[in-house]
Amino acid sequence: MPRELDVAIVGVLIPPLQVYRKRQNCQSEFILDLLLFIIGLAYFPFWGIFHRWLWMSYLGWLPFICFIASICYCFHLEGLTDVAANIFCCLIPPLGLYISTKKCDIDILIALLLWFLFWFPGAIYAYYKA
């Protein structure tokens, strides 16, 4: 069953905000997702010197993994409990959508085209339809 479009957009772009919107009385889940998201922000290249140091160290993949974990945790709390579908909706959106719906239809093609354009639209569409 598809979720609301605003849930998919906020869940992919700012996962802690969606966790807060969903569970306002559960602070531990919000804090965990917020920490994963903040660590994951180091993945993006606009952090300059810190970013270069991090990628040259042994922790190079840690921010990327934390960012993906933040998104997956957010949608796990939203009800997408199939772990494989959740992870693949984030990393390879057409495959994740196929795993969650078990159908190969026009939605898979749309997710594939959006994924080729840029990662965010493909992931948003996959989580929207999953």
Rosetta blueprint (number, residue, H / E / L):
1 M L
2 P L
3 R L
4 E L
5 L H
6 D H
7 V H
8 A H
9 I H
10 V H
11 G H
12 V H
13 L H
14 I L
15 P H
16 P H
17 L H
18 Q H
19 V H
20 Y H
21 R H
22 K H
23 R L
24 Q L
25 N L
26 C L
27 Q H
28 S H
29 E H
30 F H
31 I H
32 L H
33 D H
34 L H
35 L H
36 L H
37 F H
38 I H
39 I H
40 G H
41 L H
42 A L
43 Y L
44 F L
45 P H
46 F H
47 W H
48 G L
49 I H
50 F H
51 H H
52 R H
53 W H
54 L H
55 W H
56 M H
57 S L
58 Y L
59 L L
60 G L
61 W L
62 L H
63 P H
64 F H
65 I H
66 C H
67 F H
68 I H
69 A H
70 S H
71 I H
72 C H
73 Y H
74 C H
75 F H
76 H H
77 L H
78 E H
79 G L
80 L L
81 T L
82 D L
83 V H
84 A H
85 A H
86 N H
87 I H
88 F H
89 C H
90 C H
91 L H
92 I L
93 P H
94 P H
95 L H
96 G H
97 L H
98 Y H
99 I H
100 S H
101 T H
102 K L
103 K L
104 C L
105 D L
106 I H
107 D H
108 I H
109 L H
110 I H
111 A H
112 L H
113 L H
114 L H
115 W H
116 F H
117 L H
118 F L
119 W H
120 F H
121 P H
122 G H
123 A H
124 I H
125 Y H
126 A H
127 Y H
128 Y H
129 K H
130 A L
